[in-house]
């Protein structure tokens, strides 16, 4: 009788113990910033739902230097390329705003230029957090850039004859998304 009472009590708290142990012990699949990047890891990251194997992610998997990096350096590289591309798009938006004669387009381009300035600043912030090893703040900054640039994307989709700029904006948006997803791996 005493045995069944002990057995019953152990089995009743067993699920609680499993949950506590799961929280306390790190998962075997968790990654650290110093883990080496492999093709398998890149393929796994690029297959995550918000990314869905877009061109930039596919380029990363085929770029030979990528697999020579650790995760921290990979995130830094992704953020650096995103920042460079964002600055190129910012320059294009400023040029478009300066040269168009259509007042509606001018306003849209100027608003997008402001969005790009803010998004690039957020990406630079994500880079600073990554380099200072404040990994928990990197996805927040990358996500902020993604949120900011999404409004420009919405504005450009409504316009006619600007498909090339909408595509460039969409690519930047995807790069911000990759920076967000890749950097969130550093905190999982």
MDTraj code that builds the backbone (N, CA, C; nanometers):
import mdtraj as md
import numpy as np

residues = "UNK UNK UNK UNK UNK UNK UNK UNK UNK UNK UNK UNK UNK UNK UNK UNK UNK UNK UNK UNK UNK UNK UNK UNK UNK UNK UNK UNK UNK UNK UNK UNK UNK UNK UNK UNK UNK UNK UNK UNK UNK UNK UNK UNK UNK UNK UNK UNK UNK UNK UNK UNK UNK UNK UNK UNK UNK UNK UNK UNK UNK UNK UNK UNK UNK UNK UNK UNK UNK UNK UNK UNK UNK UNK UNK UNK UNK UNK UNK UNK UNK UNK UNK UNK UNK UNK UNK UNK UNK UNK UNK UNK UNK UNK UNK UNK UNK UNK UNK UNK UNK UNK UNK UNK UNK UNK UNK UNK UNK UNK UNK UNK UNK UNK UNK UNK UNK UNK UNK UNK UNK UNK UNK UNK UNK UNK UNK UNK UNK UNK UNK UNK UNK UNK UNK UNK UNK UNK UNK UNK UNK UNK UNK UNK UNK UNK UNK UNK UNK UNK UNK UNK UNK UNK UNK UNK UNK UNK UNK UNK UNK UNK UNK UNK UNK UNK UNK UNK UNK UNK UNK UNK UNK UNK UNK UNK UNK UNK UNK UNK UNK UNK UNK UNK UNK UNK UNK UNK".split()
xyz = np.array([
    [0.0815, -0.1180, 0.0000],
    [0.0000, 0.0000, 0.0000],
    [0.0861, 0.1247, 0.0000],
    [0.1911, 0.1241, 0.0856],
    [0.2811, 0.2388, 0.0882],
    [0.3523, 0.2537, -0.0450],
    [0.3843, 0.1429, -0.1101],
    [0.4540, 0.1468, -0.2381],
    [0.3668, 0.2121, -0.3448],
    [0.2398, 0.1784, -0.3483],
    [0.1517, 0.2361, -0.4502],
    [0.1335, 0.3858, -0.4287],
    [0.1362, 0.4306, -0.3038],
    [0.1265, 0.5744, -0.2746],
    [0.2497, 0.6472, -0.3275],
    [0.3688, 0.5900, -0.3047],
    [0.4933, 0.6503, -0.3544],
    [0.4942, 0.6495, -0.5060],
    [0.4571, 0.5391, -0.5653],
    [0.4547, 0.5268, -0.7107],
    [0.3599, 0.6300, -0.7706],
    [0.2424, 0.6421, -0.7107],
    [0.1433, 0.7363, -0.7606],
    [0.1968, 0.8795, -0.7512],
    [0.2614, 0.9150, -0.6413],
    [0.3149, 1.0500, -0.6238],
    [0.4295, 1.0782, -0.7209],
    [0.5155, 0.9787, -0.7433],
    [0.6267, 0.9971, -0.8371],
    [0.5729, 1.0177, -0.9783],
    [0.4759, 0.9354, -1.0161],
    [0.4216, 0.9486, -1.1512],
    [0.3399, 1.0761, -1.1688],
    [0.2868, 1.1291, -1.0621],
    [0.2103, 1.2527, -1.0746],
    [0.3018, 1.3749, -1.0897],
    [0.4228, 1.3675, -1.0347],
    [0.5135, 1.4820, -1.0500],
    [0.6145, 1.4623, -1.1631],
    [0.6155, 1.3452, -1.2251],
    [0.7094, 1.3171, -1.3337],
    [0.6966, 1.4170, -1.4490],
    [0.5756, 1.4475, -1.4961],
    [0.5667, 1.5477, -1.6042],
    [0.6245, 1.6830, -1.5640],
    [0.6026, 1.7225, -1.4395],
    [0.6574, 1.8489, -1.3912],
    [0.8100, 1.8462, -1.3911],
    [0.8689, 1.7352, -1.3505],
    [1.0147, 1.7210, -1.3514],
    [1.0699, 1.7275, -1.4935],
    [1.0023, 1.6642, -1.5858],
    [1.0471, 1.6676, -1.7256],
    [1.0456, 1.8107, -1.7782],
    [0.9413, 1.8846, -1.7482],
    [0.9320, 2.0238, -1.7931],
    [1.0432, 2.1076, -1.7308],
    [1.0659, 2.0907, -1.6019],
    [1.1715, 2.1667, -1.5341],
    [1.3084, 2.1329, -1.5921],
    [1.3356, 2.0053, -1.6130],
    [1.4645, 1.9657, -1.6694],
    [1.4819, 2.0178, -1.8115],
    [1.3749, 2.0223, -1.8888],
    [1.3817, 2.0750, -2.0242],
    [1.4166, 2.2226, -2.0234],
    [1.3619, 2.2948, -1.9274],
    [1.3896, 2.4387, -1.9190],
    [1.5329, 2.4630, -1.8709],
    [1.5778, 2.3858, -1.7744],
    [1.7098, 2.4072, -1.7148],
    [1.8219, 2.3623, -1.8060],
    [1.8095, 2.2470, -1.8676],
    [1.9175, 2.1959, -1.9519],
    [1.8998, 2.2464, -2.0942],
    [2.0072, 2.2908, -2.1568],
    [1.9964, 2.3387, -2.2942],
    [1.9666, 2.2233, -2.3882],
    [1.8968, 2.2559, -2.4925],
    [1.8649, 2.1543, -2.5914],
    [1.9904, 2.1143, -2.6672],
    [1.9977, 1.9898, -2.7051],
    [2.1148, 1.9433, -2.7783],
    [2.1217, 2.0071, -2.9166],
    [2.0085, 2.0563, -2.9659],
    [2.0086, 2.1186, -3.0979],
    [2.0367, 2.2681, -3.0914],
    [2.0544, 2.3241, -2.9717],
    [2.0818, 2.4666, -2.9647],
    [2.2217, 2.4949, -3.0188],
    [2.2366, 2.6124, -3.0720],
    [2.3614, 2.6500, -3.1372],
    [2.4280, 2.7627, -3.0601],
    [2.5585, 2.7669, -3.0694],
    [2.6307, 2.8770, -3.0062],
    [2.6929, 2.9634, -3.1159],
    [2.7230, 3.0889, -3.0852],
    [2.7813, 3.1797, -3.1840],
    [2.9126, 3.1285, -3.2436],
    [2.9838, 3.0443, -3.1720],
    [3.1121, 2.9951, -3.2228],
    [3.1000, 2.8655, -3.3029],
    [2.9774, 2.8132, -3.3163],
    [2.9588, 2.6919, -3.3966],
    [2.9900, 2.7199, -3.5430],
    [3.0563, 2.6248, -3.6063],
    [3.0933, 2.6385, -3.7470],
    [2.9694, 2.6253, -3.8352],
    [2.9645, 2.7058, -3.9376],
    [2.8552, 2.7000, -4.0339],
    [2.8803, 2.5830, -4.1277],
    [2.7787, 2.5046, -4.1493],
    [2.7864, 2.3940, -4.2438],
    [2.6804, 2.4144, -4.3510],
    [2.6957, 2.3451, -4.4602],
    [2.5958, 2.3526, -4.5667],
    [2.4611, 2.3042, -4.5149],
    [2.4642, 2.2000, -4.4327],
    [2.3392, 2.1475, -4.3766],
    [2.2691, 2.2516, -4.2901],
    [2.3481, 2.3221, -4.2075],
    [2.2903, 2.4248, -4.1215],
    [2.2303, 2.5373, -4.2060],
    [2.3023, 2.5802, -4.3081],
    [2.2497, 2.6854, -4.3962],
    [2.1209, 2.6406, -4.4638],
    [2.1202, 2.5175, -4.5128],
    [1.9991, 2.4668, -4.5768],
    [1.8831, 2.4620, -4.4776],
    [1.9131, 2.4244, -4.3552],
    [1.8118, 2.4188, -4.2503],
    [1.7581, 2.5591, -4.2197],
    [1.8488, 2.6558, -4.2065],
    [1.8067, 2.7929, -4.1783],
    [1.7289, 2.8534, -4.2952],
    [1.7751, 2.8260, -4.4165],
    [1.7096, 2.8830, -4.5344],
    [1.5724, 2.8203, -4.5603],
    [1.5462, 2.7059, -4.5014],
    [1.4175, 2.6392, -4.5201],
    [1.3126, 2.6862, -4.4199],
    [1.3520, 2.7709, -4.3260],
    [1.2552, 2.8195, -4.2256],
    [1.1460, 2.8989, -4.2969],
    [1.0213, 2.8875, -4.2496],
    [0.9059, 2.9463, -4.3190],
    [0.9175, 3.0924, -4.3612],
    [0.9661, 3.1844, -4.2794],
    [0.9677, 3.3211, -4.3317],
    [1.0689, 3.3418, -4.4441],
    [1.1671, 3.2528, -4.4568],
    [1.2702, 3.2707, -4.5589],
    [1.2323, 3.1996, -4.6878],
    [1.1963, 3.0730, -4.6769],
    [1.1539, 2.9930, -4.7916],
    [1.2509, 2.9968, -4.9099],
    [1.3795, 2.9743, -4.8818],
    [1.4812, 2.9623, -4.9872],
    [1.4803, 3.0760, -5.0886],
    [1.4798, 3.2001, -5.0437],
    [1.4852, 3.3099, -5.1399],
    [1.6264, 3.3221, -5.1982],
    [1.6419, 3.4051, -5.2986],
    [1.7677, 3.4134, -5.3736],
    [1.8890, 3.4473, -5.2879],
    [1.8750, 3.5401, -5.1940],
    [1.9880, 3.5779, -5.1098],
    [2.0322, 3.4592, -5.0242],
    [1.9364, 3.3879, -4.9716],
    [1.9700, 3.2717, -4.8891],
    [2.0346, 3.1634, -4.9769],
    [1.9835, 3.1447, -5.0961],
    [2.0440, 3.0471, -5.1879],
    [2.1862, 3.0881, -5.2240],
    [2.2094, 3.2195, -5.2397],
    [2.3445, 3.2673, -5.2669],
    [2.4364, 3.2331, -5.1510],
    [2.3883, 3.2522, -5.0288],
    [2.4696, 3.2203, -4.9111],
    [2.5111, 3.0740, -4.9097],
    [2.4195, 2.9860, -4.9490],
    [2.4512, 2.8429, -4.9456],
    [2.5514, 2.8055, -5.0543],
    [2.5577, 2.8831, -5.1620],
    [2.6516, 2.8505, -5.2693],
    [2.7833, 2.9284, -5.2584],
    [2.7891, 3.0266, -5.1723],
    [2.9082, 3.1096, -5.1543],
    [3.0084, 3.0317, -5.0696],
    [3.1222, 2.9960, -5.1275],
    [3.2191, 2.9070, -5.0632],
    [3.2689, 2.9601, -4.9290],
    [3.2878, 3.0900, -4.9172],
    [3.3416, 3.1461, -4.7931],
    [3.2450, 3.1333, -4.6756],
    [3.1173, 3.1143, -4.7044],
    [3.0173, 3.1066, -4.5989],
    [3.0444, 2.9917, -4.5025],
    [3.0824, 2.8762, -4.5562],
    [3.1027, 2.7606, -4.4696],
    [3.2358, 2.7662, -4.3942],
    [3.3136, 2.8701, -4.4152],
    [3.4373, 2.8875, -4.3386],
    [3.4120, 2.9731, -4.2140],
    [3.2886, 3.0189, -4.1971],
    [3.2545, 3.1104, -4.0885],
    [3.1958, 3.0364, -3.9687],
    [3.1931, 3.1052, -3.8554],
    [3.1123, 3.0561, -3.7447],
    [2.9787, 3.1310, -3.7509],
    [2.8841, 3.0920, -3.6670],
    [2.7512, 3.1524, -3.6723],
    [2.7534, 3.3027, -3.6490],
    [2.8345, 3.3477, -3.5564],
    [2.8439, 3.4908, -3.5278],
    [2.8918, 3.5675, -3.6510],
    [2.9940, 3.5163, -3.7176],
    [3.0462, 3.5814, -3.8383],
    [2.9457, 3.5754, -3.9527],
    [2.8689, 3.4670, -3.9599],
    [2.7654, 3.4552, -4.0633],
    [2.6604, 3.5643, -4.0439],
    [2.6141, 3.5812, -3.9215],
    [2.5149, 3.6842, -3.8933],
    [2.5719, 3.8216, -3.9264],
    [2.6974, 3.8457, -3.8903],
    [2.7612, 3.9730, -3.9207],
    [2.7675, 3.9953, -4.0721],
    [2.8037, 3.8918, -4.1471],
    [2.8111, 3.9039, -4.2927],
    [2.6735, 3.9331, -4.3530],
    [2.5722, 3.8625, -4.3063],
    [2.4362, 3.8841, -4.3572],
    [2.3929, 4.0281, -4.3290],
    [2.4172, 4.0748, -4.2076],
    [2.3782, 4.2114, -4.1725],
    [2.4579, 4.3144, -4.2524],
    [2.5863, 4.2859, -4.2756],
    [2.6692, 4.3788, -4.3531],
    [2.6183, 4.3884, -4.4968],
    [2.5895, 4.2763, -4.5592],
    [2.5394, 4.2773, -4.6980],
    [2.4020, 4.3446, -4.7039],
    [2.3210, 4.3237, -4.6019],
    [2.1895, 4.3875, -4.5953],
    [2.2052, 4.5391, -4.5844],
    [2.2981, 4.5829, -4.5019],
    [2.3221, 4.7263, -4.4842],
    [2.3705, 4.7896, -4.6150],
    [2.4620, 4.7252, -4.6842],
    [2.5139, 4.7776, -4.8109],
    [2.4016, 4.7886, -4.9147],
    [2.3212, 4.6827, -4.9254],
    [2.2107, 4.6842, -5.0217],
    [2.1072, 4.7898, -4.9825],
    [2.0821, 4.8046, -4.8533],
    [1.9886, 4.9073, -4.8071],
    [2.0374, 5.0473, -4.8427],
    [2.1672, 5.0715, -4.8280],
    [2.2229, 5.2024, -4.8652],
    [2.2130, 5.2269, -5.0150],
    [2.2298, 5.1221, -5.0954],
    [2.2135, 5.1366, -5.2403],
    [2.0689, 5.1748, -5.2730],
    [1.9732, 5.1092, -5.2082],
    [1.8324, 5.1407, -5.2315],
    [1.7973, 5.2806, -5.1805],
    [1.8556, 5.3198, -5.0691],
    [1.8348, 5.4545, -5.0157],
    [1.8803, 5.5590, -5.1175],
    [1.9970, 5.5374, -5.1740],
    [2.0500, 5.6293, -5.2746],
    [1.9571, 5.6365, -5.3969],
    [1.9071, 5.5209, -5.4396],
    [1.8162, 5.5169, -5.5547],
    [1.6862, 5.5925, -5.5237],
    [1.6330, 5.5734, -5.4028],
    [1.5093, 5.6436, -5.3650],
    [1.5307, 5.7942, -5.3615],
    [1.6427, 5.8378, -5.3102],
    [1.6727, 5.9810, -5.3069],
    [1.6851, 6.0368, -5.4483],
    [1.7513, 5.9607, -5.5370],
    [1.7639, 6.0037, -5.6766],
    [1.6276, 6.0118, -5.7444],
    [1.5435, 5.9122, -5.7194],
    [1.4097, 5.9126, -5.7787],
    [1.3279, 6.0309, -5.7278],
    [1.3365, 6.0573, -5.5999],
    [1.2623, 6.1703, -5.5429],
    [1.3099, 6.3031, -5.6020],
    [1.4379, 6.3116, -5.6305],
    [1.4939, 6.4360, -5.6838],
    [1.4635, 6.4554, -5.8323],
    [1.4418, 6.3458, -5.9052],
    [1.4274, 6.3588, -6.0505],
    [1.2847, 6.3455, -6.1017],
    [1.1935, 6.2943, -6.0232],
    [1.0572, 6.2768, -6.0739],
    [0.9831, 6.4101, -6.0781],
    [0.8927, 6.4203, -6.1746],
    [0.8103, 6.5406, -6.1847],
    [0.6698, 6.5169, -6.1306],
    [0.6383, 6.3923, -6.1007],
    [0.5078, 6.3560, -6.0459],
    [0.5084, 6.3792, -5.8943],
    [0.4242, 6.4695, -5.8450],
    [0.4261, 6.5006, -5.7020],
    [0.3914, 6.3801, -5.6121],
    [0.3010, 6.2942, -5.6587],
    [0.2652, 6.1759, -5.5791],
    [0.3846, 6.0809, -5.5688],
    [0.4532, 6.0579, -5.6812],
    [0.5715, 5.9723, -5.6801],
    [0.6809, 6.0338, -5.5931],
    [0.6973, 6.1652, -5.6056],
    [0.7994, 6.2339, -5.5259],
    [0.7757, 6.2100, -5.3769],
    [0.6498, 6.2272, -5.3337],
    [0.6165, 6.2045, -5.1921],
    [0.6447, 6.0598, -5.1511],
    [0.6049, 5.9668, -5.2351],
    [0.6260, 5.8249, -5.2040],
    [0.7741, 5.7933, -5.1945],
    [0.8527, 5.8425, -5.2899],
    [0.9967, 5.8172, -5.2876],
    [1.0635, 5.8820, -5.1659],
    [1.0190, 6.0017, -5.1313],
    [1.0760, 6.0681, -5.0132],
    [1.0428, 5.9923, -4.8850],
    [0.9199, 5.9426, -4.8761],
    [0.8809, 5.8625, -4.7596],
    [0.9624, 5.7335, -4.7545],
    [0.9807, 5.6697, -4.8706],
    [1.0618, 5.5470, -4.8756],
    [1.2079, 5.5767, -4.8389],
    [1.2574, 5.6915, -4.8795],
    [1.3952, 5.7283, -4.8442],
    [1.4086, 5.7411, -4.6922],
    [1.3104, 5.8004, -4.6291],
    [1.3117, 5.8110, -4.4825],
    [1.3056, 5.6712, -4.4206],
    [1.2184, 5.5866, -4.4765],
    [1.2092, 5.4478, -4.4271],
    [1.3437, 5.3769, -4.4402],
    [1.4100, 5.3970, -4.5536],
    [1.5412, 5.3334, -4.5733],
    [1.6447, 5.3844, -4.4745],
    [1.6439, 5.5147, -4.4488],
    [1.7384, 5.5687, -4.3502],
    [1.7171, 5.5028, -4.2140],
    [1.5921, 5.4893, -4.1742],
    [1.5604, 5.4270, -4.0456],
    [1.5940, 5.2778, -4.0450],
    [1.5625, 5.2096, -4.1547],
    [1.5885, 5.0652, -4.1627],
    [1.7381, 5.0360, -4.1629],
    [1.8141, 5.1138, -4.2385],
    [1.9593, 5.0942, -4.2422],
    [2.0195, 5.1232, -4.1050],
    [1.9685, 5.2254, -4.0374],
    [2.0153, 5.2550, -3.9020],
    [1.9852, 5.1375, -3.8082],
    [1.8688, 5.0765, -3.8233],
    [1.8337, 4.9600, -3.7408],
    [1.9267, 4.8420, -3.7704],
    [1.9601, 4.8220, -3.8980],
    [2.0527, 4.7139, -3.9353],
    [2.1910, 4.7425, -3.8770],
    [2.2347, 4.8686, -3.8820],
    [2.3636, 4.9053, -3.8216],
    [2.3608, 4.8785, -3.6710],
    [2.2463, 4.9035, -3.6092],
    [2.2308, 4.8723, -3.4669],
    [2.2406, 4.7231, -3.4418],
    [2.1799, 4.6429, -3.5293],
    [2.1878, 4.4969, -3.5169],
    [2.3329, 4.4514, -3.5299],
    [2.4060, 4.5128, -3.6234],
    [2.5481, 4.4788, -3.6386],
    [2.6263, 4.5115, -3.5115],
    [2.5992, 4.6273, -3.4541],
    [2.6698, 4.6673, -3.3314],
    [2.6384, 4.5700, -3.2178],
    [2.5128, 4.5291, -3.2062],
    [2.4769, 4.4320, -3.1025],
    [2.5471, 4.2986, -3.1261],
    [2.5518, 4.2547, -3.2528],
    [2.6169, 4.1270, -3.2836],
    [2.7659, 4.1332, -3.2519],
    [2.8293, 4.2427, -3.2882],
    [2.9736, 4.2554, -3.2648],
    [3.0077, 4.2682, -3.1167],
    [2.9138, 4.3218, -3.0389],
    [2.9376, 4.3323, -2.8942],
    [2.8862, 4.2092, -2.8190],
    [2.8428, 4.1104, -2.8958],
    [2.7926, 3.9836, -2.8414],
    [2.6658, 3.9995, -2.7574],
    [2.5880, 4.1024, -2.7847],
    [2.4564, 4.1201, -2.7225],
    [2.3529, 4.0535, -2.8137],
    [2.3666, 3.9224, -2.8274],
    [2.2902, 3.8479, -2.9268],
    [2.1390, 3.8563, -2.9087],
    [2.0919, 3.8726, -2.7868],
    [1.9476, 3.8791, -2.7644],
    [1.8860, 4.0049, -2.8253],
    [1.9663, 4.1084, -2.8519],
    [1.9155, 4.2333, -2.9088],
    [1.9233, 4.2368, -3.0617],
    [2.0007, 4.1483, -3.1205],
    [2.0191, 4.1483, -3.2664],
    [1.8875, 4.1215, -3.3402],
    [1.8124, 4.0159, -3.3054],
    [1.6878, 3.9915, -3.3787],
    [1.5875, 4.1056, -3.3643],
    [1.5875, 4.1718, -3.2491],
    [1.4948, 4.2841, -3.2298],
    [1.5271, 4.3979, -3.3255],
    [1.6551, 4.4296, -3.3400],
    [1.6949, 4.5377, -3.4303],
    [1.6698, 4.5000, -3.5768],
    [1.6994, 4.3755, -3.6119],
    [1.6745, 4.3298, -3.7498],
    [1.5248, 4.3286, -3.7796],
    [1.4468, 4.2879, -3.6824],
    [1.3014, 4.2871, -3.6992],
    [1.2469, 4.4291, -3.7140],
    [1.3064, 4.5226, -3.6416],
    [1.2667, 4.6631, -3.6523],
    [1.2890, 4.7134, -3.7948],
    [1.4039, 4.6787, -3.8532],
    [1.4326, 4.7184, -3.9913],
    [1.3294, 4.6586, -4.0866],
    [1.2954, 4.5338, -4.0645],
    [1.1963, 4.4655, -4.1471],
    [1.0607, 4.5356, -4.1373],
    [1.0202, 4.5700, -4.0168],
    [0.8924, 4.6385, -3.9978],
    [0.8910, 4.7748, -4.0665],
    [1.0002, 4.8479, -4.0531],
    [1.0077, 4.9824, -4.1120],
    [0.9983, 4.9753, -4.2637],
    [1.0738, 4.8857, -4.3229],
    [1.0799, 4.8830, -4.4691],
    [0.9535, 4.8232, -4.5304],
    [0.8770, 4.7516, -4.4530],
    [0.7519, 4.6942, -4.5038],
    [0.6536, 4.8033, -4.5455],
    [0.6573, 4.9178, -4.4798],
    [0.5668, 5.0262, -4.5186],
    [0.6047, 5.0821, -4.6556],
    [0.7336, 5.0905, -4.6840],
    [0.7774, 5.1344, -4.8174],
    [0.7315, 5.0331, -4.9216],
    [0.7451, 4.9057, -4.8896],
    [0.7014, 4.8004, -4.9812],
    [0.5530, 4.8162, -5.0138],
    [0.4718, 4.8436, -4.9151],
    [0.3277, 4.8619, -4.9373],
    [0.3017, 4.9832, -5.0264],
    [0.3754, 5.0915, -5.0034],
    [0.3580, 5.2120, -5.0853],
    [0.3981, 5.1871, -5.2301],
    [0.5078, 5.1161, -5.2514],
    [0.5557, 5.0910, -5.3875],
    [0.4660, 4.9944, -5.4642],
    [0.4044, 4.9005, -5.3948],
    [0.3170, 4.8040, -5.4639],
    [0.1961, 4.8719, -5.5260],
    [0.1553, 4.9848, -5.4709],
    [0.0395, 5.0569, -5.5229],
    [0.0721, 5.1399, -5.6466],
    [0.1995, 5.1593, -5.6762],
    [0.2391, 5.2442, -5.7880],
    [0.2559, 5.1636, -5.9168],
    [0.2330, 5.2315, -6.0282],
    [0.2549, 5.1692, -6.1591],
    [0.3921, 5.2143, -6.2108],
    [0.4542, 5.1323, -6.2930],
    [0.5806, 5.1631, -6.3590],
    [0.6982, 5.1795, -6.2625],
    [0.6930, 5.1194, -6.1466],
    [0.8064, 5.1222, -6.0548],
    [0.8417, 4.9803, -6.0098],
    [0.8104, 4.8832, -6.0933],
    [0.8294, 4.7431, -6.0535],
    [0.9746, 4.7119, -6.0196],
    [1.0704, 4.7724, -6.0901],
    [1.2114, 4.7453, -6.0606],
    [1.2458, 4.7900, -5.9189],
    [1.1928, 4.9027, -5.8756],
    [1.2216, 4.9516, -5.7412],
    [1.1451, 4.8720, -5.6364],
    [1.0270, 4.8277, -5.6730],
    [0.9513, 4.7425, -5.5822],
    [1.0235, 4.6096, -5.5618],
    [1.0827, 4.5572, -5.6667],
    [1.1584, 4.4315, -5.6572],
    [1.2813, 4.4520, -5.5697],
    [1.3546, 4.5621, -5.5897],
    [1.4726, 4.5912, -5.5067],
    [1.4327, 4.6070, -5.3604],
    [1.3202, 4.6733, -5.3376],
    [1.2719, 4.6910, -5.2009],
    [1.2334, 4.5558, -5.1401],
    [1.1691, 4.4740, -5.2187],
    [1.1297, 4.3409, -5.1724],
    [1.2530, 4.2562, -5.1387],
    [1.3583, 4.2690, -5.2180],
    [1.4827, 4.1965, -5.1884],
    [1.5441, 4.2439, -5.0573],
    [1.5432, 4.3744, -5.0358],
    [1.5955, 4.4274, -4.9094],
    [1.5122, 4.3761, -4.7923],
    [1.3823, 4.3742, -4.8115],
    [1.2925, 4.3254, -4.7073],
    [1.3252, 4.1787, -4.6747],
    [1.3492, 4.0990, -4.7770],
    [1.3846, 3.9577, -4.7552],
    [1.5197, 3.9447, -4.6845],
    [1.6140, 4.0313, -4.7197],
    [1.7449, 4.0277, -4.6541],
    [1.7307, 4.0633, -4.5054],
    [1.6460, 4.1615, -4.4746],
    [1.6202, 4.1950, -4.3341],
    [1.5590, 4.0755, -4.2621],
    [1.4707, 4.0064, -4.3306],
    [1.4072, 3.8883, -4.2726],
    [1.5099, 3.7794, -4.2442],
    [1.6027, 3.7584, -4.3361],
    [1.7079, 3.6584, -4.3152],
    [1.7951, 3.6989, -4.1968],
    [1.8300, 3.8266, -4.1891],
    [1.9069, 3.8739, -4.0743],
    [1.8338, 3.8492, -3.9440],
    [1.7033, 3.8690, -3.9452],
    [1.6220, 3.8451, -3.8265],
    [1.6221, 3.6963, -3.7895],
    [1.5958, 3.6098, -3.8856],
    [1.5879, 3.4657, -3.8589],
    [1.7242, 3.4101, -3.8190],
    [1.8286, 3.4448, -3.8941],
    [1.9622, 3.3936, -3.8624],
    [2.0082, 3.4402, -3.7246],
    [1.9840, 3.5672, -3.6921],
    [2.0289, 3.6174, -3.5634],
    [1.9491, 3.5588, -3.4480],
    [1.8239, 3.5237, -3.4728],
    [1.7453, 3.4630, -3.3648],
    [1.7977, 3.3253, -3.3274],
    [1.8710, 3.2612, -3.4181],
    [1.9336, 3.1318, -3.3879],
    [2.0388, 3.1480, -3.2786],
    [2.1018, 3.2638, -3.2729],
    [2.2049, 3.2876, -3.1722],
    [2.1486, 3.2957, -3.0312],
    [2.0190, 3.3194, -3.0186],
    [1.9589, 3.3305, -2.8869],
    [1.8741, 3.2108, -2.8496],
    [1.8623, 3.1137, -2.9387],
    [1.7768, 2.9980, -2.9079],
    [1.8490, 2.8929, -2.8298],
])
top = md.Topology()
chain = top.add_chain()
for i, resn in enumerate(residues, 1):
    res = top.add_residue(resn, chain, resSeq=i)
    for name in ("N", "CA", "C"):
        top.add_atom(name, md.element.get_by_symbol(name[0]), res)
traj = md.Trajectory(xyz[None], top)
